[in-house]
Amino acid sequence: MEKFVNCFFELLDGTDKSLITSDTVFKELEEWTSILALSLIAMVDEVYDVTLDTDDIRDANTLEDLYRAIQQKM
């Protein structure tokens, strides 16, 4: 989980790292855009060799939810 949170943080530009935890509601971040969603999908594919789809992202609220979706596909 810690690795995933760190990888997600690396996608952001200007967000305070202390705000990014497993409980972060990522869609409420000021930086959350469709471009960031695509970057997230690419990062997950590269790091975890898992393909997240838009349903996975839509159904998730927190970073922990996203991480669980990744684990279910591994």
Helices and strands as residue ranges (DSSP letters): H 2-11, G 17-19, G 26-28, H 34-48, H 54-59, H 63-73
